[in-house]
Amino acid sequence: MSQRTLVLFKPDAVRRGLIGELLGRIESKAGWTVAALELRTLGEETLEQHYSEHVGKPFYEPLVEFMQSGPSVVLVVEGERVIEGVRALAGPTDPIAAAPGSIRGDFGTIVRENLIHASDSEESAERELKIFFPNFG
């Protein structure tokens, strides 16, 4: 079943010059396509909506600060089982626990600055796509 998902290359990935590498890993998957892509500095309102379930948690403020520290690449990726697939490609949040071959396993350094975000379910993808691409088809 074809799906759509939101993917963010976070400010650390952009700063480290990993956009091409990460995009190439996504584009090399047969049947996945990038339907939209923008380089954008994310504002507080967008981040509040995106991370609303984390408001009040100890890591919330540092996370929002990090996400505003520079531009991110915001993508819509489409394809068969793309939600599950991009999550597997990203690897676990903790780069030490992430397997070699995953984005975080190959390039990750610390938990908070973990290079990439990918929607974790169809419901999350639908909600997140509306936040970042409200006028997307």
JOKANOR-V812887 format. One record per residue. N is the residue number from 1. RES is the residue in three letters. PSI is psi in whole degrees, -180 to 180 (* if undefined). D_LAST is the distance of its C-alpha to the last C-alpha in Angstrom with 1 decimal. Layout:
BEGIN
<<N,RES,PSI,D_LAST> <N,RES,PSI,D_LAST>>
END
This chain:
BEGIN
<<1,MET,128,17.9> <2,SER,140,14.8> <3,GLN,169,13.2> <4,ARG,145,11.0> <5,THR,155,13.1> <6,LEU,136,13.6> <7,VAL,135,16.5> <8,LEU,129,18.7> <9,PHE,111,21.6> <10,LYS,168,23.9> <11,PRO,-32,26.4> <12,ASP,-37,29.2> <13,ALA,-41,27.3> <14,VAL,-47,26.5> <15,ARG,-37,30.1> <16,ARG,2,31.5> <17,GLY,35,29.8> <18,LEU,6,28.0> <19,ILE,-52,24.5> <20,GLY,-43,25.3> <21,GLU,-48,27.0> <22,LEU,-42,24.3> <23,LEU,-40,21.6> <24,GLY,-38,24.0> <25,ARG,-38,24.5> <26,ILE,-47,20.8> <27,GLU,-24,20.5> <28,SER,-13,23.8> <29,LYS,122,22.6> <30,ALA,130,22.4> <31,GLY,-7,19.1> <32,TRP,140,17.1> <33,THR,149,14.8> <34,VAL,114,13.5> <35,ALA,-21,9.8> <36,ALA,147,10.2> <37,LEU,131,13.7> <38,GLU,144,15.5> <39,LEU,124,19.1> <40,ARG,140,19.5> <41,THR,122,22.4> <42,LEU,134,21.3> <43,GLY,165,22.8> <44,GLU,-41,24.7> <45,GLU,-44,22.5> <46,THR,-46,19.5> <47,LEU,-36,22.0> <48,GLU,-42,23.6> <49,GLN,-46,20.5> <50,HIS,-42,19.8> <51,TYR,27,23.4> <52,SER,-33,24.4> <53,GLU,-12,26.1> <54,HIS,-1,28.5> <55,VAL,133,29.7> <56,GLY,-13,33.5> <57,LYS,153,33.9> <58,PRO,-28,36.1> <59,PHE,-5,33.6> <60,TYR,-55,30.9> <61,GLU,-49,32.3> <62,PRO,-34,33.0> <63,LEU,-48,29.6> <64,VAL,-41,27.9> <65,GLU,-47,30.5> <66,PHE,-45,29.8> <67,MET,-20,26.0> <68,GLN,1,26.8> <69,SER,-7,29.5> <70,GLY,178,27.4> <71,PRO,154,24.0> <72,SER,158,21.6> <73,VAL,127,19.1> <74,VAL,123,15.7> <75,LEU,152,13.6> <76,VAL,123,10.8> <77,VAL,135,12.8> <78,GLU,149,12.2> <79,GLY,180,15.2> <80,GLU,125,18.0> <81,ARG,35,19.3> <82,VAL,-31,17.6> <83,ILE,-55,18.0> <84,GLU,-40,21.7> <85,GLY,-44,22.1> <86,VAL,-37,20.9> <87,ARG,-42,23.0> <88,ALA,-41,25.9> <89,LEU,-38,25.4> <90,ALA,-42,25.5> <91,GLY,171,28.7> <92,PRO,155,30.2> <93,THR,-41,30.1> <94,ASP,114,33.8> <95,PRO,-24,34.3> <96,ILE,-33,37.8> <97,ALA,-13,36.5> <98,ALA,135,33.8> <99,ALA,147,34.9> <100,PRO,142,35.4> <101,GLY,-25,32.6> <102,SER,160,30.0> <103,ILE,-49,28.5> <104,ARG,-33,30.4> <105,GLY,-35,33.4> <106,ASP,-33,33.6> <107,PHE,-12,32.7> <108,GLY,150,32.8> <109,THR,-46,35.7> <110,ILE,160,35.4> <111,VAL,-48,33.4> <112,ARG,-40,31.8> <113,GLU,86,30.7> <114,ASN,26,29.1> <115,LEU,-41,26.8> <116,ILE,147,23.5> <117,HIS,141,21.4> <118,ALA,136,19.3> <119,SER,143,17.9> <120,ASP,-3,20.8> <121,SER,168,19.3> <122,GLU,-38,16.3> <123,GLU,-45,16.9> <124,SER,-43,17.1> <125,ALA,-46,14.0> <126,GLU,-46,12.0> <127,ARG,-47,14.1> <128,GLU,-39,14.0> <129,LEU,-36,10.4> <130,LYS,-32,10.3> <131,ILE,-48,13.4> <132,PHE,-28,12.6> <133,PHE,67,8.9> <134,PRO,-23,8.8> <135,ASN,12,6.4> <136,PHE,136,3.8> <137,GLY,*,0.0>>
END
